[in-house]
Amino acid sequence: MDSRWFRIGGTLMAGLFVAYIDRTNLSVALPSVAKDLGFAGPDFAITSSWALTTFLIGYAFSNVFGGILTQRYDPKWVAICMMTIWSVTTFLTGFVTSVALLLFFRLILGVTEGIYWPQQSRFAKAWFAPHELTRANSLIQYYGQFLALALGFVILTPIYDAFGWKVLFYITGGVGLVIMVPLYISMLRKESEAPYSVPREGPKAKITLKALGGAPFLLLVFTYITQGMLFWGITLWIPMAVKSLGFTGVYQAIGSALPYLTAVILAIPISIISDRTGKRILVASLGLFIPGILLMLLPQVDSGYLKMALITLALGYYASSFTPNIWSILQSTVEPESIGPASGIINGLGAGGGGTIAGFLVGMLYQSTGSYMSGFVVLGFIVILGGISLVTYGKIKSKPVAVSS
């Protein structure tokens, strides 16, 4: 295998695995954190929503501005610095004794991981050819993310059950510091050494709407906001939602992991189909329409097992169809100098902004209805709107551009 896939793709996949473990450890530890910090009673829904989404608030702003501000720096060193800071922050979270300090550390985690995220698109664009982008994005930005979610809940839940929430944060932060930072230093290479890198000589490129792909870029932003709501609205609350369906202990851990394991299994064939057919917009659109319909069917079934099956299929199919393709679509329509900023803008507004809204939406609907499913149904409707937006984007981009004589 070409060393790029192992040295660049494999290393970044491992890094994103750790990043997502650090994002989701609070979802696993939330019951004990709430008890120890004093918000396990009537304030649980609102305080938990703040605790879970403060990360996304920092993530939103730093994705947007971090992608722009770091475009002139080598992505290797930006990634290493950010990983170091967020790993220290995760470790220190195990020492918090107040909600305010918890929120502060989650904000720092969001800011540093938000600056980190656009660097991955810069690596993909610089190290892999256009016909390799879906597979490269699957490896760099997909498998690390969804393997962490597929295995993370299974790994983190037993650690939390055995040692408590403080040790959980010590371990997850320590892995980044002791293992991943040295690995990044030794394995990643400078952007200037990449086969498809763009020379960064001369004045700094301006970030304009035209450089981002023109007005249709706004349709991509809206689409990504809706999928960010779907992903984070479920992911932030899934351990609690699974428990509400009657699954506890190891069954809760497995149930929480199943949607992401399904995504990992489906991603390989769907990525191959996308690269071979070039129908990335069609595949990504179906990755929103079908999950939206499945989630809207939740009120029609009574069994906890059937509800879990619908959630698993919805999230698994969405993640395997939409996530790898949207970055290939973006990298194919944005000017090379704007890849980092464009990735930051779309991920910041989508994952950060959309995820924050969805986190509160699900939490508040749970408080008023006593069910997480009501929030999931609303997310299903919203993501269908995102599918319509992406189809519209595809139709606009497929129209031939008139050339004046």
Secondary structure, DSSP 4 states (H G I P E B T S, - for coil): --HHIIIIIIHHHHHHHHHHHHHHHHHHHHHHHHHHHT-SSTTHHHHHHHHHHHHHHHHHHHHHHHHHHTTTS-HHHHHHHHHHHHHHHHHHHTT--SHHHHHHHHHHHHHHHHHHHHHHHHHHHHHS-GGGHHHHHIIIIIIHHHHHHHHHHHHHHHHHHHH-HHHHHHHHHHHIIIIIHHHHHHH---GGGSTTPPP--SSPPP--TTTTTSTHHHHHHHHHHHHHHHHHHHHTTHHHHHHHTT--HHHHHHHHHHHHHHHHHHHHHHHHHHHHH--HHHHHHHHHHHHHHHHHTGGG---HHHHHHHHHHHHHHHHHHTHHHHHHHHHHHS-GGGHHHHHHHHHIIIIIIIHHHHHHHHHHHHHHHS-SHHHHHHHHHHHHHHHHHHHHHHHHHHSPPP---
